[in-house]
Amino acid sequence: MQEQILWLLKDLVRIPSVTSDAKQLYIIIDYVKELFDSYEWVHIFECVHNDKPSLIIQNFEWKFADIVLSGHLDVVPAQSQDLFEPLEKDGKLYGRWCGDMKDGCSIIITLMKQLLEQWYTDKRVSLWLTTDEEIWWVDGVWALVQDGWWGKIALIPDAWDYTYITYASKGIISLNLEVTWHAAHSSRPWMWDNALEKVYALYQELKHQLEHEDILYATDDHRSTSVQLTKCHGGIASNVLPETAYATINIRFTEEWSQETIFQLIEATCEIYNATITSRESWPLMYTDPENTYLTQFSGFVEQITWAKPSLDKEHGTTDGRYFPPETTVLLYQPTDNNIHTAGEYTMVDQLEDVYNIYTLFVHNVVL
């Protein structure tokens, strides 16, 4: 089975499916669709949102699945076109998106093919392949969920290490702010407030209220909300206090906060500092209770195949898992990869079949 997965992975890597290249996105979706053309009773659905195609392949007809196998087929741009030619060396496969996440997609595509070949119908299994994850927009999993597609369990091969099961990731709030006061000569700062200083003070206030510095910076898992000033500009000359300042603030929040509570805090703080929110975007966090029965069962199957009890991991980044409804148990697990989004990106070849076997055991044996 490993050779079959590896062959498929190399083929997928050769397709330069950069998120911004609609033509290549349709090419890779069509490539995968053709893999399932020979199955008589497969149910295939194509969905397109804002020119981002998604493919759903199922062993049943309707929209609610027992298990969703979810992966994204889009990639970030490559530093060189050579990265779209996979290179196998020293037990690793190098290439753009070998680790994020065409290795995982190759595994779940192969698993779905096997389920269809076996006429497996004990559970309703749905394979989702989307093409918008790398730009954080919502024309993939989020759009499918809004259209009524969802499942009891979602398995996503988009984590980072073979020894971990990821069960939580942080939510995101991105704010663009404008602070307006009054201009003045820089030699007379007592006359008016400095808009740049005000926007920085606003940022510091949000940081003080939302962050736990002793956890974020001084513990091993850094599991706290973070508030970061990522852009700040204003002013017209070195001897003029700026009348207007602009800032972008990026918040990564944990399960201790709800989006609604954070937005209320932001709005109250902006009012104090005479700041206007010019735009805001938000993405929910992903969280599965560590005692969740499906997580416990999945952990047991990992231990059965790898001969080691997996650790539970909480990510600082985010995945498409954040778009599933709270009723869905979301689990992330994949082969070990490294150097994601760089020229040295790779996945471990000898772990492809292990992860496939773990997913297969789970699909066949999980007690719903």
Secondary structure by P-SEA (a helix, b strand, c coil): caaaaaaaaaaaaacccccccaaaaaaaaaaaaaaacccccbbbbbbbcccbbbbbbcccccccccccccccccccccccccccbbbbcccccccccccccaaaaaaaaaaaaaaaaacccccbbbbbbbccccccccccaaaaaaacccccbbbbcccccccccccbbbbbbbbbbbbbbbbbbcccccccccaaaaaaaaaaaaaaaccccccccccccccbbbbbbcccccccccccccccccbbbbbbbcccccaaaaaaaaaaaaaaacccccbbbbbbbbbcccccaaaaaaaaaaaaaccbbbbbbbbcccccccccccccbbbbbbcccccccccbbbbbccaaaaaaaaaaaaaacccc
